[in-house]
Amino acid sequence: MKEGTLSRPGLLVTAVIAVSFTTGFLLAGYWENRVPDERPALIVTTPPVEVDLSLEREKERSRLKEELERMLVTAGDDLEEKIKNELWELTLRAAMEKEVETLLAARGYRGNTVVIQPRTVTVVIKGADLTPAQAAAIGQMTAEITGFPLEQIRIIE
């Protein structure tokens, strides 16, 4: 036999099996930990501004309502009446906001949000390029429904 060749055929088979096993083991680990090239099926986008504003308005209103109701449980007679009035004002504001939003939607301003605060009314109309006449009409309608003077009504496009 020549020097440098394997004398046993079983040793060659064992070496090939060992190399194949090691290569397979390493490749399996590589494929298992590999990040797929595919793009995710779900694409998250930021919601429109009016949705964020409406949600924030509702969260704040709910928080305030819960706080007032919690105070109502332990309040005395004088404070109880004030808290009930605050709760009533909160309910009236919500109804007026909804009424203005509904009327604006009926006029074609679908992306709108109205926020009534104690001293101001903010009307947000998304995607509209209002003329001065349209803004004046929106302001007048908002003033009639809410009872706020025009100076306290802000219209944001």
trRosetta pair geometry for C-beta under 8 A, 3 or more apart (Angstrom, degrees):
i j d omega theta_ij theta_ji phi_ij phi_ji
1 5 6.4 -126 177 67 101 113
1 7 6.1 63 157 -106 171 88
2 5 5.2 67 73 4 92 117
6 9 7.3 122 109 -88 117 30
6 11 5.1 -154 -166 78 131 120
6 12 5.2 170 62 -55 160 97
7 11 7.7 48 58 20 61 138
8 11 4.6 90 78 -5 101 105
8 12 7.6 -171 99 -5 62 81
9 12 5.7 -52 -160 33 46 113
9 13 6.6 44 148 -17 72 105
10 13 5.6 -54 -149 39 37 112
10 14 6.2 40 152 -22 68 107
11 14 5.6 -52 -146 36 31 114
11 15 6.4 34 153 -21 64 105
12 15 5.8 -54 -149 34 30 111
12 16 6.5 29 153 -17 64 105
13 16 5.8 -54 -148 37 32 110
13 17 6.3 31 154 -18 65 107
14 17 5.7 -54 -146 38 30 111
14 18 6.3 31 155 -21 64 108
15 18 5.7 -54 -146 35 30 112
15 19 6.4 26 156 -15 64 106
16 19 6.0 -56 -147 39 29 108
16 20 6.1 28 155 -17 65 110
17 20 5.7 -58 -144 40 28 111
17 21 6.1 31 157 -21 65 108
18 21 5.8 -53 -144 35 27 111
18 22 6.3 25 157 -17 63 108
19 22 5.9 -56 -146 38 29 109
19 23 6.2 28 156 -17 65 109
20 23 5.8 -56 -144 39 29 110
20 24 6.1 29 157 -18 65 110
21 24 5.8 -58 -146 39 27 111
21 25 6.2 30 155 -22 63 109
22 25 5.6 -53 -146 35 29 114
22 26 6.4 25 156 -16 63 107
23 26 5.9 -58 -148 38 29 108
23 27 6.2 24 156 -14 65 110
24 27 5.8 -58 -142 41 28 108
24 28 6.1 33 158 -24 65 107
25 28 5.9 -53 -147 32 26 112
25 29 6.7 24 154 -15 60 106
26 29 5.9 -57 -154 36 31 111
26 30 6.5 33 150 -20 64 107
27 30 5.4 -53 -147 36 36 115
27 31 6.3 30 158 -15 69 105
28 31 6.1 -56 -144 40 29 105
28 32 6.1 31 157 -23 64 110
29 32 5.8 -54 -142 35 28 113
29 33 6.4 7 166 -1 64 112
30 33 6.6 -74 -148 46 23 94
30 34 6.3 41 154 -49 63 105
31 34 5.5 -40 -145 6 32 124
40 43 7.1 149 89 -70 95 59
47 51 4.2 -84 152 79 124 138
47 52 5.9 151 85 -48 107 84
48 51 5.0 97 63 3 78 103
48 52 7.4 -147 99 -2 43 87
48 111 6.7 -92 157 -144 150 123
48 126 6.3 52 175 -157 123 170
49 52 5.7 -59 -154 38 36 110
49 53 6.1 31 154 -16 71 109
49 124 7.0 -118 120 164 114 142
49 126 6.0 162 55 -95 106 125
50 53 5.5 -53 -141 42 35 111
50 54 6.0 37 157 -21 67 106
50 111 5.2 -179 -3 -177 150 80
50 112 6.6 133 -127 128 144 4
50 113 4.3 174 -149 -27 89 115
50 124 6.0 -179 -99 105 88 120
50 126 5.2 -105 -30 -22 117 132
51 54 5.8 -54 -144 38 28 110
51 55 6.2 27 157 -17 63 109
52 55 5.9 -58 -146 39 27 109
52 56 6.2 26 157 -17 64 108
53 56 5.8 -54 -144 38 29 110
53 57 6.2 33 154 -22 63 106
53 113 4.7 133 96 106 124 165
53 115 6.9 -103 170 -46 109 125
53 124 6.0 57 69 34 172 158
54 57 5.6 -54 -148 35 30 114
54 58 6.4 26 155 -15 65 107
54 113 5.0 -130 -62 -120 87 124
55 58 5.8 -56 -147 39 31 108
55 59 6.2 33 155 -20 66 106
56 59 5.7 -52 -144 36 31 112
56 60 6.2 29 158 -16 65 107
57 60 6.0 -59 -149 39 26 108
57 61 6.2 26 154 -19 64 110
57 97 7.7 -180 163 -170 148 163
57 113 7.2 176 -8 -180 144 118
57 115 5.4 -139 -103 -107 129 103
58 61 5.6 -54 -142 38 31 112
58 62 6.2 31 158 -19 65 106
59 62 5.9 -58 -149 37 28 109
59 63 6.3 27 155 -19 64 108
60 63 5.7 -54 -146 36 31 112
60 64 6.2 29 156 -17 65 108
61 64 5.8 -57 -147 39 29 110
61 65 6.2 30 155 -21 64 109
61 90 6.4 142 -154 -168 93 109
61 94 6.6 95 -155 -80 154 113
62 65 5.7 -55 -144 37 29 112
62 66 6.3 30 157 -18 64 105
63 66 6.0 -56 -150 36 28 109
63 67 6.4 27 153 -18 63 108
64 67 5.7 -56 -148 37 31 112
64 68 6.3 29 155 -17 66 107
64 90 6.5 -173 108 -113 121 139
65 68 5.8 -56 -147 38 29 109
65 69 6.2 27 156 -17 65 108
65 87 6.8 85 -133 -125 78 86
65 90 6.0 170 -83 141 91 159
66 69 5.8 -57 -145 39 30 109
66 70 6.2 31 155 -21 65 107
67 70 5.7 -54 -148 35 29 112
67 71 6.4 28 153 -17 64 106
68 71 5.6 -55 -147 38 33 110
68 72 6.3 43 150 -31 64 103
68 83 5.4 160 -168 -163 91 95
68 86 5.6 -149 -127 100 141 123
68 87 5.4 174 128 -70 143 91
68 90 7.5 -164 15 -14 159 150
69 72 5.3 -45 -148 24 34 120
69 73 7.3 46 153 -29 59 93
69 87 7.4 84 -67 -97 75 131
70 73 6.1 -43 -165 15 35 114
70 74 7.9 -1 153 9 60 101
71 74 6.7 -78 -161 50 39 88
71 75 5.7 52 149 -52 75 112
71 79 7.5 -103 156 152 106 118
71 83 5.6 -162 99 -113 110 141
72 75 5.5 -47 -133 13 30 122
72 80 6.3 84 -146 -132 72 75
72 83 4.8 -171 -84 124 85 146
72 84 7.2 95 -118 -62 121 71
72 87 7.7 6 -63 -38 139 138
75 79 4.0 -132 -163 101 109 109
75 80 4.4 155 106 -70 118 69
75 83 5.7 -163 -29 -3 170 142
76 79 5.2 78 51 25 74 103
76 80 6.4 -125 98 -18 30 96
77 80 5.6 -53 -140 29 23 117
77 81 6.9 24 161 -19 59 101
78 81 6.3 -58 -161 29 29 107
78 82 7.0 22 148 -12 62 107
79 82 5.6 -56 -152 38 40 113
79 83 6.2 39 152 -20 71 106
80 83 5.8 -56 -147 37 30 110
80 84 6.4 31 154 -19 64 106
81 84 5.7 -53 -147 36 31 112
81 85 6.5 34 152 -20 63 105
82 85 5.6 -54 -151 35 32 113
82 86 6.5 35 150 -20 65 103
83 86 5.5 -50 -149 34 35 114
83 87 6.5 36 152 -18 65 103
84 87 5.7 -52 -149 36 33 112
84 88 6.4 35 151 -20 64 105
85 88 5.5 -54 -148 36 33 113
85 89 6.3 36 152 -20 66 104
86 89 5.6 -52 -147 35 32 113
86 90 6.4 37 151 -22 64 104
87 90 5.6 -51 -150 33 32 116
87 91 6.6 33 151 -18 63 104
88 91 5.7 -54 -152 36 33 112
88 92 6.4 33 151 -18 66 106
89 92 5.6 -53 -145 38 32 112
89 93 6.3 37 155 -22 65 104
90 93 5.8 -51 -148 33 29 112
90 94 6.6 29 153 -18 61 105
91 94 5.8 -54 -151 34 31 112
91 95 6.5 29 153 -17 65 107
92 95 5.7 -57 -149 37 33 111
92 96 6.3 30 155 -17 67 107
93 96 5.8 -58 -147 39 30 108
93 97 6.2 33 155 -22 66 106
93 116 4.4 -155 -154 82 97 122
94 97 5.8 -53 -147 34 29 113
94 98 6.4 28 155 -17 63 107
95 98 5.8 -56 -150 37 30 111
95 99 6.4 32 152 -21 64 107
96 99 5.6 -53 -146 35 33 113
96 100 6.4 30 158 -15 66 104
96 114 7.9 -111 122 123 75 136
96 116 5.8 37 86 -31 120 159
96 145 5.7 145 -155 143 91 101
96 146 5.2 99 174 -100 139 75
97 100 6.1 -58 -149 38 29 106
97 101 6.2 27 154 -17 65 111
97 114 4.5 -176 -147 92 76 104
97 115 6.8 27 -119 -99 128 25
97 116 5.5 -133 -66 -2 97 104
98 101 5.7 -56 -144 40 30 112
98 102 6.1 31 157 -21 65 108
99 102 5.8 -54 -146 35 28 111
99 103 6.4 23 157 -14 63 107
99 145 5.6 -171 106 -162 123 137
100 103 5.9 -58 -147 40 30 108
100 104 6.2 31 155 -19 65 108
100 114 4.5 77 86 -62 126 169
100 123 7.0 -105 151 -106 134 111
100 141 7.1 135 -132 125 86 99
100 142 5.5 49 -132 -112 134 78
100 145 5.4 177 -72 79 91 155
100 146 7.1 -3 -55 -45 134 103
101 104 5.8 -56 -146 37 29 111
101 105 6.3 30 155 -20 64 106
101 112 5.6 180 -134 99 74 105
101 113 6.9 6 -104 -122 118 30
101 114 5.2 -136 -56 8 87 110
102 105 5.7 -54 -149 35 30 111
102 106 6.5 32 151 -20 63 105
103 106 5.5 -51 -148 34 34 114
103 107 6.6 29 153 -15 64 105
103 141 6.3 -154 123 168 141 136
103 145 7.5 -166 15 -59 149 149
104 107 5.7 -60 -152 40 34 108
104 109 4.3 -57 168 70 93 118
104 112 4.5 -39 114 49 144 170
104 114 7.6 156 -2 -45 141 115
104 123 7.5 167 -80 -162 152 118
104 125 7.0 -134 -175 -99 136 107
104 138 6.9 46 -107 -130 105 103
104 141 7.9 154 -70 100 77 143
105 108 7.8 133 -175 -3 30 6
105 109 6.4 -92 -83 75 34 62
105 110 5.6 62 -132 -111 82 49
105 112 6.6 -140 -60 34 74 116
109 112 4.9 54 132 -45 106 127
109 125 5.0 -50 -164 -138 127 116
109 128 6.0 -24 -122 -54 97 149
109 138 7.7 44 -20 -103 164 126
111 125 6.7 102 89 -169 77 49
111 126 3.3 -70 128 58 130 107
111 127 5.3 76 40 22 142 110
111 128 7.8 -173 61 -22 99 94
112 123 6.8 -13 -165 -174 109 84
112 124 6.4 157 -153 86 55 59
112 125 4.9 -12 -101 -103 93 67
112 126 7.0 -154 -73 12 41 77
113 123 7.8 166 84 -155 46 42
113 124 4.6 -2 55 55 89 110
114 121 6.8 -10 -169 -175 95 97
114 122 7.2 163 -154 86 47 54
114 123 5.3 -8 -106 -107 82 71
114 124 7.6 -162 -74 23 37 70
114 142 7.3 -173 -131 -124 128 114
115 121 7.3 164 85 -157 51 50
115 122 4.7 -2 56 56 98 101
115 124 7.7 34 -1 -6 99 105
116 121 5.1 -13 -108 -110 72 85
116 146 6.1 -172 -112 -132 128 129
116 148 7.8 -164 -136 -32 99 137
117 120 5.2 12 56 56 108 75
117 121 7.4 -168 27 -81 68 37
117 122 7.5 36 -3 -4 106 98
119 152 6.4 -122 159 -148 62 124
120 148 7.4 94 -144 -156 28 150
120 152 5.0 -142 -112 -178 59 84
120 153 7.4 160 -166 -89 71 28
120 154 6.4 19 178 -3 120 106
121 142 5.8 173 121 165 147 123
121 146 5.4 90 -77 105 150 177
121 148 5.0 178 -11 38 121 160
121 152 6.4 78 13 124 81 85
121 153 4.7 -15 67 -113 105 75
121 154 7.1 -179 89 27 53 67
122 153 8.0 169 -84 -160 27 52
122 154 4.8 -14 -113 67 71 107
122 156 6.6 5 -173 0 96 115
123 138 6.2 -176 120 156 160 120
123 139 7.9 -150 24 -86 144 57
123 142 5.8 -103 -53 -86 138 152
123 153 6.8 17 -4 -177 110 96
123 154 6.9 -179 27 91 68 54
123 155 4.8 -17 69 -111 107 69
123 156 7.0 169 86 24 52 69
124 156 4.8 -20 -109 71 71 105
125 128 4.6 -28 134 31 116 130
125 130 6.8 79 74 -49 143 122
125 138 7.3 -76 -40 -130 142 162
125 155 7.0 0 5 -172 110 92
125 156 7.2 165 25 85 64 52
125 157 5.8 -30 73 -117 89 55
126 157 7.8 119 -110 179 23 49
128 134 7.8 -133 162 134 127 146
128 157 5.7 -119 75 -139 77 97
129 157 6.8 69 -104 -164 37 149
130 134 4.4 -137 -157 88 87 119
130 135 4.6 102 140 -57 134 89
130 138 7.3 -56 -136 2 146 138
130 155 7.1 -44 48 141 168 132
130 157 5.8 -148 6 -85 103 121
131 134 4.7 96 49 6 76 101
131 135 7.1 -144 90 -3 39 87
132 135 5.7 -56 -145 39 33 111
132 136 6.2 35 155 -21 66 106
133 136 5.7 -53 -147 36 30 112
133 137 6.4 32 153 -20 64 105
134 137 5.7 -53 -149 35 32 111
134 138 6.4 31 153 -17 65 105
135 138 5.7 -54 -148 37 32 111
135 139 6.2 33 153 -19 65 108
135 155 5.3 171 -149 81 94 157
136 139 5.6 -55 -146 39 30 113
136 140 6.2 32 156 -21 65 106
137 140 5.8 -52 -144 36 29 111
137 141 6.3 28 157 -16 63 107
138 141 5.9 -56 -147 38 29 109
138 142 6.2 28 155 -18 64 110
138 155 5.7 97 98 -112 130 140
139 142 5.7 -58 -145 39 29 111
139 143 6.2 31 156 -21 65 107
139 150 5.3 58 161 -135 120 95
139 153 5.1 143 -141 99 86 138
139 155 6.1 -90 -68 -37 91 128
140 143 5.7 -53 -147 35 30 112
140 144 6.4 30 155 -20 64 105
140 150 7.4 -11 -82 -91 54 113
141 144 5.8 -55 -150 34 30 111
141 145 6.5 20 157 -12 65 109
142 145 6.1 -61 -147 41 29 104
142 146 5.8 -1 168 6 68 118
142 148 7.3 -30 135 56 90 109
142 153 5.2 130 101 -140 132 143
142 155 8.0 -176 1 -76 154 100
143 146 6.5 -69 -130 51 22 91
143 147 7.5 82 -179 -94 54 3
143 148 5.8 -107 -123 76 64 66
143 149 6.5 24 -136 -146 117 19
143 150 5.4 -36 -73 -69 142 68
143 153 6.1 -97 -66 -30 84 147
146 153 7.7 142 54 -89 141 112
148 152 4.6 -110 178 83 112 118
148 153 5.7 132 105 -58 123 92
149 152 5.4 84 63 12 75 101
149 153 7.7 -144 102 -11 40 93
150 153 5.6 -62 -149 31 41 113
